[in-house]
């Protein structure tokens, strides 16, 4: 993952990733072949309705046995079966914030305390019960800096981790879905920024996220519950206006749409056309195949690319570091 994008846990990057959302569990393996990467295996299975209900400040895993069983089945379908995985969770599980400091404390410990103090005021739960990560964002004039902060309830994150452990895999990295869609786009461009500021629109089954990226730094991030199609177009239009008025933007170099196929091909096409009308330009589907090749037997239609993109993004994070 890009150094500017938060993560809760960090260790030697695994070769396999598991994404859990409200409807299904998806897993993938990306292997290095010299200087290139290949998606060698993947599997996905639906979850029983109500087994997982993602949210920021409530229990998420309502049927731990069912979740562990589906994770185990998905991992068993991978070759080889992984023991360590990266874990990707819905954006709605965490709160993503951008904090700006005109003066940055010299000591890392003081900076950490300052960030925790600021987040304490906005988090809907006790900071003592939270899992928090922060990393530097864009540099500001005269020595200031923006910081990207992710906070989530510790017990919520642990409920997902325990399901992985019960399925026979240790989650060494935990991250949010849209963060890793940004990773996938950056990895496709060899870790370099794809031109000027660009916009990511992630249409998940039960929420939508928009993120504005400058260089390799996220400068705007907003997640909302699943909306009507016109509400999503309005959100993108409002983001474009905010980008121009408040963030010094002059339009987007590209607009990347992810996840829309989860709502069906006709709905995905309508979403794309509505967004193009609002941004006044082309909207492209996220396609990570410029960063990772697919094994010959893997057929990648739009639904498969959308389904695998978050897992692939977290596995390519070191490529854009």
C-alpha positions in Angstrom: 0.0 0.0 0.0 1.1 3.6 -0.6 2.9 5.1 2.4 0.2 7.7 2.6 -2.6 5.2 3.2 -3.3 3.9 6.7 -3.2 0.3 7.8 -3.8 -1.2 11.3 -1.3 -4.0 11.2 2.0 -4.2 9.4 4.4 -7.2 8.8 6.0 -9.1 5.9 3.4 -8.8 3.1 1.4 -12.0 2.5 0.8 -13.4 -0.9 -2.9 -14.0 -0.2 -5.8 -11.6 0.7 -9.3 -12.1 2.0 -12.0 -9.5 1.5 -15.1 -9.7 3.6 -18.2 -7.7 2.9 -21.9 -8.0 3.8 -22.6 -10.4 1.1 -19.6 -12.6 0.4 -16.0 -13.6 1.1 -13.4 -13.3 -1.7 -9.8 -14.5 -1.6 -6.9 -14.2 -4.0 -3.3 -15.0 -4.4 -0.9 -12.8 -6.3 2.6 -14.2 -6.9 5.8 -12.4 -8.0 7.4 -13.7 -11.1 10.6 -11.8 -11.5 9.6 -8.1 -11.8 6.0 -8.9 -12.6 3.0 -10.1 -10.7 0.5 -12.8 -11.5 -3.0 -13.5 -10.1 -2.6 -17.3 -9.8 -5.7 -18.3 -7.8 -9.0 -16.9 -6.5 -12.2 -18.0 -4.9 -15.4 -16.4 -3.7 -18.5 -17.6 -1.9 -21.7 -15.9 -0.6 -22.4 -15.4 3.0 -25.7 -16.3 4.6 -27.9 -13.2 4.9 -27.3 -11.3 8.1 -24.1 -13.2 9.0 -22.1 -10.0 8.6 -23.6 -6.5 8.9 -20.7 -4.0 8.5 -20.9 -0.8 10.6 -18.8 1.6 12.6 -20.3 1.4 16.1 -22.1 -1.9 16.4 -21.4 -5.6 16.3 -20.6 -6.7 12.8 -20.3 -10.4 12.9 -23.6 -11.9 13.9 -22.8 -15.5 12.9 -19.1 -16.2 13.6 -19.5 -19.9 12.8 -21.0 -19.2 9.4 -18.3 -16.5 8.6 -15.5 -18.8 9.6 -17.0 -21.7 7.6 -17.2 -19.6 4.4 -13.7 -18.2 4.9 -12.4 -21.8 5.4 -14.1 -22.9 2.2 -12.7 -20.0 0.2 -9.2 -20.6 1.5 -9.5 -24.3 0.8 -10.2 -23.5 -2.9 -6.9 -21.6 -3.2 -3.7 -23.2 -4.5 -1.7 -23.3 -2.4 -3.8 -22.8 0.7 -2.4 -19.8 2.5 -1.6 -19.6 6.2 -1.1 -15.8 6.3 -3.5 -13.4 4.7 -4.2 -9.7 4.3 -7.7 -8.8 5.4 -9.8 -6.2 3.6 -12.9 -4.9 5.2 -15.8 -2.6 4.1 -15.1 1.2 4.4 -18.1 1.4 6.8 -16.1 -0.6 9.4 -13.7 2.3 10.0 -13.8 6.1 10.1 -11.3 7.7 7.7 -10.3 11.3 8.6 -7.9 13.9 7.3 -6.2 16.0 10.0 -4.3 19.2 9.2 -1.6 20.6 11.5 0.1 23.9 10.7 2.9 22.9 13.1 4.0 19.3 13.5 5.5 18.2 16.8 9.1 17.1 16.5 8.7 13.9 18.5 6.6 11.1 17.0 5.2 10.4 20.5 3.9 13.9 20.8 2.4 13.8 17.3 0.6 10.5 18.1 -0.9 12.0 21.2 -2.0 15.1 19.3 -3.7 12.9 16.6 -5.4 10.8 19.2 -6.7 13.9 21.0 -8.1 15.3 17.8 -9.7 11.9 16.8 -11.1 11.5 20.3 -13.5 14.5 19.7 -14.9 13.0 16.5 -15.0 9.2 17.2 -18.4 7.8 18.3 -16.7 5.5 20.8 -14.0 5.8 23.4 -10.5 6.2 21.9 -9.3 3.7 24.5 -11.5 1.1 22.8 -10.2 2.0 19.3 -7.7 0.6 16.9 -6.1 3.6 15.2 -3.5 4.1 12.5 -2.1 7.3 10.9 0.4 8.2 8.2 1.6 11.4 6.7 -0.4 13.0 3.8 0.3 16.0 1.7 2.9 18.6 3.0 1.6 22.1 3.7 3.3 25.4 3.3 5.7 26.5 6.1 6.3 23.0 7.5 2.7 21.9 8.1 1.3 18.5 7.1 -1.9 16.7 6.6 -2.3 13.2 8.2 -4.6 10.4 7.1 -6.1 8.6 10.1 -8.2 5.5 10.3 -10.0 4.5 13.5 -12.2 1.6 14.3 -13.6 -0.2 17.3 -11.0 -2.8 18.4 -13.6 -5.4 19.2 -15.1 -5.1 15.7 -11.8 -5.6 14.0 -11.0 -8.5 16.3 -14.3 -10.2 15.4 -13.2 -10.4 11.8 -9.7 -11.5 12.7 -10.9 -14.3 15.0 -13.1 -15.6 12.1 -10.0 -15.8 9.9 -8.0 -17.6 12.7 -10.9 -20.1 13.2 -10.7 -20.8 9.4 -7.0 -21.5 9.7 -5.4 -18.3 8.5 -3.6 -15.5 10.4 -4.5 -11.9 9.3 -1.2 -10.0 9.2 -2.6 -6.8 7.6 -6.0 -5.2 8.0 -7.2 -2.5 5.7 -10.2 -0.8 4.1 -11.6 -1.7 0.7 -11.4 1.7 -1.0 -7.9 2.4 0.3 -6.8 -0.7 -1.7 -8.7 0.3 -4.8 -6.5 3.4 -4.8 -3.5 1.1 -4.4 -4.7 -0.9 -7.4 -4.9 2.2 -9.6 -1.5 3.4 -8.5 0.1 0.0 -9.0 -1.3 -0.1 -12.5 0.9 3.0 -13.1 4.0 1.6 -11.5 3.4 3.5 -8.3 3.4 6.8 -10.1 0.5 9.2 -9.9 -1.7 8.9 -13.0 -1.5 12.6 -14.0 -3.1 15.4 -12.0 -5.8 14.9 -9.3 -8.1 12.0 -10.0 -11.3 10.6 -8.6 -12.1 7.2 -7.4 -15.8 6.2 -7.1 -16.4 2.9 -5.3 -19.9 1.5 -5.5 -20.2 -1.3 -3.0 -23.3 -3.3 -2.3 -24.3 -1.3 0.8 -22.3 1.9 0.6 -20.5 4.3 -1.8 -17.1 6.0 -1.3 -15.5 8.8 -3.3 -11.9 9.7 -2.9 -9.8 12.4 -4.5 -6.1 11.6 -4.9 -3.3 14.1 -5.5 -0.1 12.4 -6.5 -0.1 9.4 -4.2 -2.0 11.2 -1.4 -5.7 11.0 -0.6 -6.9 14.6 -0.1 -10.6 13.9 0.2 -12.5 10.8 1.3 -16.2 10.3 2.0 -18.3 7.2 2.5 -22.1 7.1 2.6 -24.6 4.3 2.9 -26.1 2.9 -0.3 -27.9 5.6 -2.2 -30.2 5.9 -5.0 -28.4 6.3 -8.3 -29.2 10.0 -8.6 -27.8 10.5 -5.0 -24.5 9.0 -6.0 -24.3 11.3 -9.1 -25.1 14.3 -6.8 -22.3 13.2 -4.4 -19.8 13.0 -7.2 -20.9 16.4 -8.5 -20.6 17.9 -5.0 -17.2 16.4 -4.6 -16.1 17.9 -7.9 -17.3 21.3 -6.8 -15.6 21.0 -3.4 -12.4 19.9 -5.2 -12.5 23.0 -7.4 -13.5 25.5 -4.7 -11.7 24.3 -1.6 -8.9 22.0 -2.8 -7.5 24.1 -5.6 -8.4 21.6 -8.2 -9.0 22.3 -11.9 -10.9 19.1 -12.9 -9.9 15.5 -12.7 -7.3 13.9 -14.9 -9.4 10.7 -14.7 -12.4 9.3 -13.0 -12.2 5.6 -12.0 -15.3 3.6 -11.2 -15.1 0.4 -9.1 -17.7 -2.0 -7.9 -20.6 -0.9 -10.1 -21.0 -4.4 -11.6 -22.2 -5.6 -8.2 -25.5 -3.9 -9.0 -25.9 -5.6 -12.4 -24.7 -4.8 -15.9 -27.6 -2.4 -16.8 -27.3 -0.5 -13.5 -23.5 -0.3 -13.9 -23.9 1.2 -17.4 -26.5 3.7 -16.1 -24.2 4.7 -13.2 -21.3 5.2 -15.6 -23.3 7.4 -17.9 -24.8 9.4 -15.1 -21.3 10.1 -13.7 -20.0 11.1 -17.1 -22.8 13.6 -17.4 -21.9 15.1 -14.0 -18.1 15.3 -14.4 -18.2 16.2 -18.1 -15.8 13.5 -19.2 -15.1 9.8 -19.5 -15.5 7.5 -16.6 -13.3 4.3 -16.8 -13.8 1.0 -15.0 -11.0 0.0 -12.6 -8.9 -2.6 -14.4 -5.9 -3.8 -12.4 -4.5 -6.0 -15.3 -1.9 -3.3 -16.0 -0.3 -4.2 -12.7 -1.0 -7.9 -12.4 -1.4 -10.5 -15.1 -4.0 -13.3 -14.9 -3.2 -17.0 -15.1 -4.5 -18.3 -18.5 -7.5 -20.1 -17.0 -8.8 -17.1 -15.2 -11.5 -15.2 -17.2 -11.8 -11.6 -16.2 -15.2 -10.0 -16.9 -16.2 -6.7 -15.3 -17.8 -8.6 -12.4 -14.6 -10.6 -11.6 -12.4 -7.5 -11.9 -14.6 -5.6 -9.5 -14.9 -8.5 -7.1 -11.1 -9.0 -6.9 -9.9 -5.4 -7.0 -9.7 -4.7 -3.2 -7.9 -8.0 -2.5 -5.5 -7.4 -5.4 -4.9 -3.8 -4.3 -3.8 -4.8 -0.8 -1.4 -7.4 -2.2 0.2 -4.8 -4.6 0.6 -2.3 -1.8 4.4 -2.7 -1.6 4.6 -2.0 -5.4 3.4 1.5 -4.8 5.3 2.2 -1.6 
